[in-house]
Amino acid sequence: MKTQVCIIGGGPSGLLLSQLLHLQGIETVVLERQSREYVLSRIRAGVLENGFTKLMRQAQCGERMDKEGEVHDGFFIAHEGKLDRVDLHKYSNGNSVMVYGQTELTRDLYEARDRMNGIVIHNAEDVQPHDVKGVKPYVTYRKDNAECRIDCDYVIGADGFHGVSRKSIPPDVLKEYEKVYPFGWLGVLSRTKPVSPELIYAKHDRGFALCSLRSQVLSRYYIQVPLSDSVDNWSDDEFWAELKRRLPAEVAGQLITGATIEKSIAPLRSYVAEPMRYGNLFLAGDAAHIVPPTGARGLNTAGSDIYYLYTGLVDFYKNNDASGLEQYSEKALARVWKAQRFSWWMTTMLHTFLDTPDYDQKLKEIDMSYLFSSDAALSSLAENYVGLPY
Protein backbone atom coordinates (compact mmCIF):
# COMPACT_ATOMS: atom_id res chain seq x y z
CA MET A 1 0.00 0.00 0.00
CA LYS A 2 1.14 3.55 -0.68
CA THR A 3 -0.14 6.78 0.83
CA GLN A 4 1.08 10.31 1.44
CA VAL A 5 0.81 10.36 5.26
CA CYS A 6 0.83 7.26 7.47
CA ILE A 7 -0.60 7.97 10.93
CA ILE A 8 0.24 5.57 13.76
CA GLY A 9 -2.51 5.76 16.39
CA GLY A 10 -6.29 5.75 15.96
CA GLY A 11 -7.20 7.91 18.92
CA PRO A 12 -8.67 11.41 18.60
CA SER A 13 -5.39 13.03 17.52
CA GLY A 14 -4.70 10.62 14.68
CA LEU A 15 -8.30 10.55 13.52
CA LEU A 16 -8.61 14.34 13.58
CA LEU A 17 -5.45 14.81 11.51
CA SER A 18 -6.60 12.16 9.04
CA GLN A 19 -9.99 13.83 8.65
CA LEU A 20 -8.55 17.32 8.19
CA LEU A 21 -6.03 16.15 5.60
CA HIS A 22 -8.68 14.13 3.73
CA LEU A 23 -10.76 17.27 3.29
CA GLN A 24 -7.74 18.87 1.60
CA GLY A 25 -7.27 15.94 -0.76
CA ILE A 26 -4.25 14.53 1.07
CA GLU A 27 -4.19 10.74 1.38
CA THR A 28 -3.76 9.11 4.79
CA VAL A 29 -3.78 5.66 6.35
CA VAL A 30 -4.34 5.28 10.11
CA LEU A 31 -2.92 2.26 11.95
CA GLU A 32 -4.36 1.37 15.37
CA ARG A 33 -3.10 -1.47 17.56
CA GLN A 34 -6.40 -1.93 19.39
CA SER A 35 -9.91 -2.62 18.13
CA ARG A 36 -12.33 0.21 17.46
CA GLU A 37 -14.49 -0.99 20.38
CA TYR A 38 -11.51 -0.81 22.73
CA VAL A 39 -10.63 2.73 21.65
CA LEU A 40 -14.22 3.84 22.22
CA SER A 41 -14.32 2.23 25.67
CA ARG A 42 -11.56 4.44 27.04
CA ILE A 43 -12.77 7.06 29.53
CA ARG A 44 -10.90 10.34 29.17
CA ALA A 45 -11.29 13.99 30.04
CA GLY A 46 -13.78 16.15 28.22
CA VAL A 47 -12.93 19.85 28.61
CA LEU A 48 -12.18 21.31 25.17
CA GLU A 49 -10.58 24.67 24.59
CA ASN A 50 -11.56 27.07 21.81
CA GLY A 51 -8.87 25.96 19.40
CA PHE A 52 -9.88 22.30 19.61
CA THR A 53 -13.57 22.98 19.03
CA LYS A 54 -12.69 25.10 15.98
CA LEU A 55 -10.61 22.23 14.60
CA MET A 56 -13.54 19.84 15.06
CA ARG A 57 -15.81 22.16 13.12
CA GLN A 58 -13.16 22.63 10.43
CA ALA A 59 -13.00 18.83 10.17
CA GLN A 60 -16.80 18.77 9.68
CA CYS A 61 -17.15 16.82 12.93
CA GLY A 62 -18.56 19.48 15.24
CA GLU A 63 -22.32 19.18 14.71
CA ARG A 64 -23.07 16.80 17.59
CA MET A 65 -20.47 18.50 19.79
CA ASP A 66 -22.19 21.85 19.33
CA LYS A 67 -25.61 20.30 19.93
CA GLU A 68 -24.85 18.11 22.96
CA GLY A 69 -21.72 19.70 24.44
CA GLU A 70 -22.01 22.23 27.26
CA VAL A 71 -20.40 25.64 27.03
CA HIS A 72 -18.88 26.63 30.36
CA ASP A 73 -18.07 30.25 31.04
CA GLY A 74 -16.34 29.51 34.34
CA PHE A 75 -15.46 27.03 37.06
CA PHE A 76 -15.16 26.97 40.85
CA ILE A 77 -12.23 26.51 43.21
CA ALA A 78 -13.18 25.30 46.69
CA HIS A 79 -10.74 26.15 49.48
CA GLU A 80 -10.99 26.76 53.19
CA GLY A 81 -14.60 25.59 53.13
CA LYS A 82 -15.78 28.15 50.59
CA LEU A 83 -16.36 28.42 46.84
CA ASP A 84 -14.74 31.02 44.61
CA ARG A 85 -15.66 31.23 40.93
CA VAL A 86 -13.24 31.85 38.08
CA ASP A 87 -15.19 33.79 35.46
CA LEU A 88 -13.60 32.63 32.21
CA HIS A 89 -15.86 34.80 30.10
CA LYS A 90 -14.91 37.92 32.02
CA TYR A 91 -11.20 37.29 32.37
CA SER A 92 -10.41 35.88 28.90
CA ASN A 93 -12.11 38.42 26.62
CA GLY A 94 -15.38 36.56 26.29
CA ASN A 95 -13.96 33.05 25.77
CA SER A 96 -15.19 29.79 27.26
CA VAL A 97 -14.61 26.02 27.16
CA MET A 98 -16.74 23.15 25.88
CA VAL A 99 -17.51 20.11 28.06
CA TYR A 100 -17.89 17.15 25.72
CA GLY A 101 -16.70 13.63 26.50
CA GLN A 102 -13.61 12.46 24.64
CA THR A 103 -15.31 9.13 23.93
CA GLU A 104 -18.10 10.95 22.08
CA LEU A 105 -15.61 13.14 20.25
CA THR A 106 -13.70 10.05 19.10
CA ARG A 107 -16.97 8.44 17.99
CA ASP A 108 -17.76 11.52 15.88
CA LEU A 109 -14.34 11.31 14.23
CA TYR A 110 -14.73 7.60 13.47
CA GLU A 111 -18.13 8.21 11.89
CA ALA A 112 -16.67 10.99 9.74
CA ARG A 113 -13.87 8.73 8.52
CA ASP A 114 -16.50 6.07 7.72
CA ARG A 115 -18.56 8.55 5.68
CA MET A 116 -15.53 9.49 3.62
CA ASN A 117 -14.24 5.92 3.28
CA GLY A 118 -11.13 6.80 5.22
CA ILE A 119 -8.65 3.98 5.76
CA VAL A 120 -8.37 3.09 9.46
CA ILE A 121 -6.75 -0.29 10.07
CA HIS A 122 -7.45 -1.75 13.52
CA ASN A 123 -5.69 -4.62 15.30
CA ALA A 124 -2.47 -3.71 13.50
CA GLU A 125 0.27 -5.55 15.38
CA ASP A 126 4.04 -5.02 15.50
CA VAL A 127 3.82 -1.60 13.86
CA GLN A 128 7.26 -0.24 13.04
CA PRO A 129 8.44 2.88 11.15
CA HIS A 130 11.46 2.43 8.86
CA ASP A 131 13.94 4.71 7.10
CA VAL A 132 12.37 7.84 8.58
CA LYS A 133 15.63 9.75 7.95
CA GLY A 134 15.55 8.79 4.28
CA VAL A 135 13.47 10.10 1.41
CA LYS A 136 11.30 6.98 1.22
CA PRO A 137 10.04 6.11 4.71
CA TYR A 138 7.69 3.19 5.21
CA VAL A 139 5.79 1.47 7.98
CA THR A 140 5.39 -2.26 8.47
CA TYR A 141 2.79 -4.07 10.53
CA ARG A 142 1.18 -7.47 10.93
CA LYS A 143 -2.53 -8.08 10.39
CA ASP A 144 -4.24 -11.50 10.50
CA ASN A 145 -0.80 -13.16 10.48
CA ALA A 146 0.12 -11.38 7.23
CA GLU A 147 3.08 -8.99 6.98
CA CYS A 148 2.05 -5.63 5.50
CA ARG A 149 3.89 -2.51 4.36
CA ILE A 150 2.84 1.09 3.75
CA ASP A 151 5.10 3.39 1.73
CA CYS A 152 4.59 7.07 2.47
CA ASP A 153 6.07 10.54 2.48
CA TYR A 154 5.63 11.19 6.19
CA VAL A 155 4.97 9.18 9.34
CA ILE A 156 2.95 10.73 12.18
CA GLY A 157 3.39 9.14 15.60
CA ALA A 158 0.14 9.73 17.50
CA ASP A 159 0.31 6.41 19.32
CA GLY A 160 0.54 7.56 22.93
CA PHE A 161 3.17 7.39 25.63
CA HIS A 162 3.73 3.64 25.28
CA GLY A 163 3.70 3.62 21.47
CA VAL A 164 6.48 2.70 19.09
CA SER A 165 6.93 6.09 17.40
CA ARG A 166 8.97 7.90 20.03
CA LYS A 167 11.10 4.77 20.53
CA SER A 168 12.10 5.05 16.87
CA ILE A 169 14.13 8.17 17.66
CA PRO A 170 17.72 7.25 18.70
CA PRO A 171 18.48 7.78 22.42
CA ASP A 172 21.37 10.10 21.58
CA VAL A 173 18.94 12.39 19.71
CA LEU A 174 15.96 12.27 22.07
CA LYS A 175 16.01 14.35 25.25
CA GLU A 176 13.35 13.55 27.86
CA TYR A 177 12.06 15.63 30.76
CA GLU A 178 9.88 14.04 33.41
CA LYS A 179 8.29 14.77 36.77
CA VAL A 180 6.37 12.00 38.54
CA TYR A 181 3.94 13.11 41.23
CA PRO A 182 3.59 11.01 44.41
CA PHE A 183 -0.16 10.55 43.99
CA GLY A 184 -2.87 9.66 41.52
CA TRP A 185 -6.54 10.41 40.90
CA LEU A 186 -9.15 7.85 41.86
CA GLY A 187 -11.97 8.58 39.44
CA VAL A 188 -15.52 7.29 39.20
CA LEU A 189 -18.11 7.70 36.49
CA SER A 190 -21.69 7.62 37.73
CA ARG A 191 -25.09 7.98 36.09
CA THR A 192 -26.11 10.78 38.44
CA LYS A 193 -26.96 14.45 38.09
CA PRO A 194 -23.78 16.57 38.54
CA VAL A 195 -23.49 18.37 41.84
CA SER A 196 -22.66 21.61 40.00
CA PRO A 197 -23.37 23.01 36.52
CA GLU A 198 -19.68 23.96 36.36
CA LEU A 199 -16.54 22.10 37.43
CA ILE A 200 -15.39 22.35 41.03
CA TYR A 201 -11.69 22.01 41.84
CA ALA A 202 -11.35 21.41 45.58
CA LYS A 203 -8.22 22.03 47.66
CA HIS A 204 -8.36 20.26 51.04
CA ASP A 205 -5.93 19.08 53.71
CA ARG A 206 -7.10 15.50 53.09
CA GLY A 207 -6.26 15.84 49.39
CA PHE A 208 -7.50 17.29 46.15
CA ALA A 209 -10.96 16.55 44.69
CA LEU A 210 -12.66 17.39 41.42
CA CYS A 211 -16.36 17.44 40.54
CA SER A 212 -16.73 17.16 36.78
CA LEU A 213 -19.41 15.98 34.37
CA ARG A 214 -20.02 14.47 30.96
CA SER A 215 -23.65 15.58 30.67
CA GLN A 216 -26.54 16.53 32.92
CA VAL A 217 -27.10 12.85 33.75
CA LEU A 218 -23.48 11.63 33.79
CA SER A 219 -20.99 12.76 36.43
CA ARG A 220 -17.25 12.27 36.79
CA TYR A 221 -15.64 12.67 40.21
CA TYR A 222 -12.04 12.36 41.38
CA ILE A 223 -10.12 12.30 44.64
CA GLN A 224 -6.38 12.41 45.22
CA VAL A 225 -4.97 9.09 46.51
CA PRO A 226 -1.45 7.69 47.09
CA LEU A 227 0.20 6.00 44.11
CA SER A 228 0.27 2.76 46.11
CA ASP A 229 -3.53 2.73 46.44
CA SER A 230 -5.85 0.36 44.57
CA VAL A 231 -9.46 0.61 43.42
CA ASP A 232 -10.06 -2.59 45.36
CA ASN A 233 -9.60 -0.56 48.54
CA TRP A 234 -12.52 1.69 47.71
CA SER A 235 -16.15 0.68 47.79
CA ASP A 236 -18.66 3.09 46.28
CA ASP A 237 -19.82 4.16 49.75
CA GLU A 238 -16.26 4.82 50.89
CA PHE A 239 -15.54 6.91 47.80
CA TRP A 240 -18.64 9.08 48.20
CA ALA A 241 -17.93 9.60 51.90
CA GLU A 242 -14.37 10.73 51.24
CA LEU A 243 -15.43 12.99 48.39
CA LYS A 244 -17.94 14.72 50.67
CA ARG A 245 -15.26 15.31 53.31
CA ARG A 246 -13.20 17.28 50.79
CA LEU A 247 -16.02 19.51 49.56
CA PRO A 248 -17.58 22.57 51.22
CA ALA A 249 -20.65 21.64 53.28
CA GLU A 250 -23.01 23.41 50.88
CA VAL A 251 -21.73 21.27 47.98
CA ALA A 252 -21.49 17.99 49.91
CA GLY A 253 -25.10 18.38 51.02
CA GLN A 254 -26.29 18.54 47.40
CA LEU A 255 -24.21 15.62 46.12
CA ILE A 256 -26.29 12.85 44.55
CA THR A 257 -24.59 9.47 44.90
CA GLY A 258 -25.18 6.20 43.08
CA ALA A 259 -23.60 3.09 41.68
CA THR A 260 -20.41 3.71 39.71
CA ILE A 261 -20.14 2.76 36.05
CA GLU A 262 -16.36 2.86 35.99
CA LYS A 263 -13.67 3.26 38.65
CA SER A 264 -9.95 3.64 38.06
CA ILE A 265 -6.78 5.28 39.36
CA ALA A 266 -4.70 7.45 37.03
CA PRO A 267 -1.13 8.34 38.06
CA LEU A 268 -0.04 11.93 37.55
CA ARG A 269 3.11 12.80 35.63
CA SER A 270 4.60 15.55 33.53
CA TYR A 271 6.67 14.51 30.53
CA VAL A 272 8.16 16.12 27.43
CA ALA A 273 10.27 14.57 24.66
CA GLU A 274 12.41 16.77 22.42
CA PRO A 275 12.58 17.05 19.45
CA MET A 276 9.11 16.23 18.14
CA ARG A 277 10.48 15.62 14.64
CA TYR A 278 13.11 13.17 13.49
CA GLY A 279 13.55 13.16 9.73
CA ASN A 280 10.15 12.40 8.24
CA LEU A 281 8.73 11.17 11.56
CA PHE A 282 6.62 13.63 13.58
CA LEU A 283 5.37 13.03 17.12
CA ALA A 284 2.02 14.34 18.33
CA GLY A 285 0.05 14.22 21.57
CA ASP A 286 0.93 11.75 24.33
CA ALA A 287 3.66 10.25 22.17
CA ALA A 288 5.64 13.43 22.89
CA HIS A 289 4.18 14.97 26.04
CA ILE A 290 1.96 14.29 29.04
CA VAL A 291 0.53 16.68 31.62
CA PRO A 292 -1.38 16.11 34.85
CA PRO A 293 -5.11 16.41 34.14
CA THR A 294 -5.49 19.27 36.63
CA GLY A 295 -5.45 22.00 34.00
CA ALA A 296 -7.31 20.09 31.25
CA ARG A 297 -4.37 20.51 28.86
CA GLY A 298 -3.74 16.92 27.67
CA LEU A 299 -6.04 16.51 24.68
CA ASN A 300 -5.97 20.25 24.04
CA THR A 301 -2.19 20.31 23.70
CA ALA A 302 -2.45 17.39 21.31
CA GLY A 303 -4.91 19.54 19.36
CA SER A 304 -2.32 22.25 18.84
CA ASP A 305 0.16 19.63 17.61
CA ILE A 306 -2.42 18.51 15.06
CA TYR A 307 -3.04 22.11 13.99
CA TYR A 308 0.67 22.70 13.33
CA LEU A 309 1.01 19.38 11.49
CA TYR A 310 -2.13 19.95 9.44
CA THR A 311 -1.19 23.45 8.31
CA GLY A 312 2.40 22.37 7.63
CA LEU A 313 1.37 19.38 5.52
CA VAL A 314 -1.21 21.40 3.57
CA ASP A 315 1.40 24.09 2.82
CA PHE A 316 3.80 21.41 1.63
CA TYR A 317 1.39 19.54 -0.62
CA LYS A 318 -0.53 22.57 -1.92
CA ASN A 319 2.21 25.21 -2.12
CA ASN A 320 5.43 23.19 -2.05
CA ASP A 321 6.31 25.10 1.11
CA ALA A 322 8.03 22.91 3.72
CA SER A 323 8.69 25.69 6.24
CA GLY A 324 5.76 24.70 8.48
CA LEU A 325 7.05 21.13 8.73
CA GLU A 326 10.61 22.32 9.32
CA GLN A 327 9.42 24.56 12.17
CA TYR A 328 6.94 22.02 13.60
CA SER A 329 8.96 20.81 16.56
CA GLU A 330 9.95 24.33 17.64
CA LYS A 331 6.39 25.69 17.36
CA ALA A 332 4.74 22.71 19.02
CA LEU A 333 7.21 22.57 21.92
CA ALA A 334 6.84 26.30 22.62
CA ARG A 335 3.13 25.75 23.29
CA VAL A 336 3.70 22.40 25.01
CA TRP A 337 5.99 23.92 27.61
CA LYS A 338 3.48 26.68 28.38
CA ALA A 339 0.86 23.98 28.97
CA GLN A 340 3.36 22.12 31.16
CA ARG A 341 3.92 25.21 33.28
CA PHE A 342 0.21 25.82 33.71
CA SER A 343 -0.57 22.20 34.60
CA TRP A 344 2.34 22.08 37.06
CA TRP A 345 1.13 25.29 38.70
CA MET A 346 -2.47 24.10 39.03
CA THR A 347 -1.35 20.73 40.36
CA THR A 348 1.05 22.23 42.89
CA MET A 349 -1.44 24.81 44.14
CA LEU A 350 -4.42 22.45 44.55
CA HIS A 351 -2.92 19.15 45.73
CA THR A 352 -1.70 18.05 49.13
CA PHE A 353 1.94 16.99 49.23
CA LEU A 354 3.23 14.98 52.17
CA ASP A 355 6.21 16.37 54.06
CA THR A 356 5.85 19.84 52.51
CA PRO A 357 8.14 22.27 54.37
CA ASP A 358 6.27 24.96 56.32
CA TYR A 359 7.74 27.68 54.12
CA ASP A 360 6.50 26.02 50.91
CA GLN A 361 3.09 25.36 52.44
CA LYS A 362 2.76 29.03 53.36
CA LEU A 363 3.62 30.05 49.80
CA LYS A 364 0.89 27.76 48.43
CA GLU A 365 -1.63 29.40 50.75
CA ILE A 366 -0.51 32.86 49.67
CA ASP A 367 -0.74 31.80 46.03
CA MET A 368 -4.41 30.94 46.48
CA SER A 369 -5.27 34.10 48.36
CA TYR A 370 -3.42 36.21 45.80
CA LEU A 371 -5.28 34.54 42.94
CA PHE A 372 -8.67 35.78 44.11
CA SER A 373 -7.41 39.23 45.03
CA SER A 374 -5.94 40.08 41.63
CA ASP A 375 -7.67 40.55 38.30
CA ALA A 376 -4.29 40.07 36.61
CA ALA A 377 -3.82 36.67 38.27
CA LEU A 378 -7.34 35.58 37.33
CA SER A 379 -6.77 36.75 33.77
CA SER A 380 -3.61 34.65 33.54
CA LEU A 381 -5.46 31.57 34.82
CA ALA A 382 -8.41 32.12 32.48
CA GLU A 383 -6.20 32.79 29.44
CA ASN A 384 -4.41 29.48 29.93
CA TYR A 385 -7.54 27.51 30.77
CA VAL A 386 -9.50 28.51 27.66
CA GLY A 387 -6.37 27.92 25.56
CA LEU A 388 -3.48 30.00 24.34
CA PRO A 389 -3.54 30.93 20.64
CA TYR A 390 -1.92 28.57 18.15
Secondary structure, DSSP 8 states (H G I E B T S, - for coil): -B-SEEEE--SHHHHHHHHHHHHTT--EEEE-SS-HHHHHH-----EE-HHHHHHHHHTT--HHHHHHSEEESEEEEEETTEEEEEEHHHHTTT--EEE--HHHHHHHHHHHHHHTT-EEE-S-EEEEEE-TTSSS-EEEEEETTEEEEEE-SEEEE-S-TTSSTGGGS-TTT-EEEEEEEEEEEEEEEESS--S-SS-EEE--TT--EEEEEEETTEEEEEEEEETT--GGG--HHHHHHHHHHTS-HHHHTT-----EEEEEEEEEEEEEEE-SEETTEEE-GGGTEE--GGGS-HHHHHHHHHHHHHHHHHHHHHH---HHHHTHHHHHHHHHHHHHHHHHHHHHHHS--TT--HHHHHHHHHHHHHHTT-HHHHHHHHHHHH----
